[in-house]
Amino acid sequence: MKYYLALLSLVFFITCSAFAQEKVVRYKVSSGETINQIAEKFKVTPYDIYSLNPDARTGLVPNTVLLIPTSGKAVAVKKEVAATKTTAAGKETTHEVQPKETLFGIEKKYGVSDDALKAANPFLVTNGLQIGQILVIPGKGSTPKSAATATTAKSTAQEKYVYHDVVAKETKYSIAKQYKTTIEDLEKRNPDIVANLPVGYRLTIKGTAPKTETSTPVAATEKPVEAKKSNEASKKGTTYMDYQVKPKETLYSLSRTFQLTQDELTALNPSLSEGLKEGMVLKVPSGFVAPVPIIAQQQPQQTAEKTVEKPVESTGGSIKILEKVKSETVSADPEVVELTKKRGQNERKKVVLLLPFNLAKIQNDTTNIATKLKKDKFLNMTLDFYSGALMAIDSAKALKLPIDVAIYDSQETKNTSNITSLISQNKLQDANAVIGPFYQSNAEATANSLRLYNVPVISPLSKDSANPIDNLYQSIPTNDVVRNAVFDYMRAKNGNIVAVVDKKKESVISYIKQNQKGVVFAALSETGGLDVANLKSLLLPNRMNYVVMETGNTAMVKTTIKALLDAQKTCQVQLVILEPNSTLDTDEITFDNLVKLKLMYPSVTRESDEQPVLIFEKEYRLKNKVNPNTYATRGFDVTFDTMMRLVQGKTYQETTDSITTEQVDNKFQYYKKEDGGHANRGVYILYYDTDLTLKVAN
């Protein structure tokens, strides 16, 4: 045994000596530390640490020892990959791409133009820059044409790809036939389509697409001229530019901004695998144009000058549900199943949408319609909701749901509508579900009028607490339901809950004292400031401490954050807010500190990069030439959720009693209130993770 220990000591000594020569230090990992934190502490990159500690990629274990390079670059444990060499021609050199390098940086380093570099390396146009690629660097003064030799041209022809976005009703066979390839080759290049072919999926096609204008399919809503432009753009390939990450940006927000998935962003920028940081320079598609308001694309006069009734037809999609237990709480780990049309359910259903277009008012207004659209926020909201609802109707058509949809102008103001007139014309009594009106008072009046006919009325946008009406369904959780959700989560985690609330937040203090027993309040000084010593004394070393901070006072926010960061040295602490706090968005509050404290808050919507969500966003952009906003997504979610519930072989109410659904942004977890009527408690608990991404807490 002693020989074994002696040998181990000798190996350890030799290893330490070798690394000492290479300017490497040893560092013991503390509990809760991450690679990003350690890299920041030693002013190196996570890549530098991983290169010397490959096992660290699978996770950090407290008290293990890491080897840290003392310079900004990792020790050269391999051959020097960044070296360049001269080719036989004497003018060209080669360069192996390193982590964090960009096209702009390489072009600047060698003094070559973007066109010249891409002409010498055509695969950059289609595949982008990747770590480990060997680039041919053309000599200064050489033309793009001369940079490509016959051999390079031959290999380029083999490497060139064409992308194809799948649209509704396309099949593998039709796509393979169009591009003169085989289904087997399509599946080999795109393994994700072996099981099915999702609408909106971007396929990699072998070879060059046909020269005809039909070679690149476009959505049916595009005009011929736009389709032609789309083809021409695909032939030229995508160009890229450098983009510097701004404060408080996340991978999710960047993926929406540049219309890429997070995986596509990471493929273009491998350094993102180590986390997103403020100031990073990313490679992104060039020519991006910021979204314009959706109302600029709408034609309300064509929307509903007369009542619209039509069968439902759509872009395809699926919906996940969470089976709910019989009690009012949801299982911690519910079974996830796919909610689709039940076999044998061919009885046609009717859904009515009551939307406040107020067309009579618009027609009588002599103001220019474009000016009115610009100023009328309520009309903008209506048109956004309507555009999302139309996407849901399209989706139902693709799924061949037996549903008819009628859309009526509810002609609403806060206290009036034309619902009585519609009922007198027997427009609503035979509906299986009614979505709308928008104003709470009008939704309640509609539900009261249709109660005898047992028609469910879904209030789509109101956050008000509803009066007890049996057939009324409040689809947006109330403020108290949202607050209760985050406290329920903290208690489920056996957390120690401490509240830091300033004196001006009387309603919050009253809510916590009346509804959240056991929560302790941190003491305030006579001047209203936080008593830091008292706050720290309330934190427990052996439990997760959730500190609920409710204040708009910048000084109190900064004091609280500083105290919690200091407390993290001895105990687990997470910062929580109950509602959006504009003070946290100011320059005085460092976003990195909020990330370190894993800022958590409840929300009725989520941010997701799941495939069905990305497909919806892409289809919406194709149809409306703009990204969906909150109201557009809400219009889709409420409408599609309602239609899918009606084809389950049950009544709408029966599905709300047994099923919780998740759509693009919203969760629908209805429950029957004690005093009557139904409300939604579908709330997400979100937090900022250390990689700067916004995640749903489990």
Salt bridges, closest charged atoms under 4 A:
GLU33 OE2 - LYS41 NZ 3.13
GLU101 OE1 - HIS95 NE2 2.90
ASP114 OD2 - LYS118 NZ 3.16
ASP165 OD1 - ARG202 NE 3.01
ASP165 OD1 - LYS618 NZ 2.92
GLU170 OE1 - HIS164 NE2 3.04
ASP185 OD2 - ARG189 NE 3.53
GLU187 OE2 - LYS172 NZ 2.81
GLU274 OE2 - ARG57 NH1 3.77
GLU313 OE1 - LYS397 NZ 2.46
GLU328 OE1 - ARG681 NH1 3.88
ASP365 OD2 - LYS372 NZ 3.75
ASP376 OD2 - LYS372 NZ 3.45
ASP394 OD2 - LYS623 NZ 2.46
ASP404 OD1 - ARG348 NH2 2.97
ASP430 OD1 - LYS350 NZ 3.14
ASP480 OD1 - ARG483 NH1 3.88
ASP566 OD2 - LYS536 NZ 2.48
ASP566 OD1 - LYS569 NZ 3.31
GLU579 OE1 - ARG483 NH2 3.83
GLU579 OE2 - LYS505 NZ 3.99
ASP585 OD1 - LYS248 NZ 3.78
GLU610 OE2 - LYS320 NZ 3.36
GLU610 OE2 - ARG606 NH1 3.66
GLU617 OE2 - ARG256 NH2 2.49
ASP641 OD2 - ARG645 NE 2.92
GLU662 OE1 - ARG606 NH1 3.89
ASP689 OD1 - LYS598 NZ 3.90
ASP689 OD2 - LYS695 NZ 2.73
ASP691 OD2 - LYS695 NZ 3.71
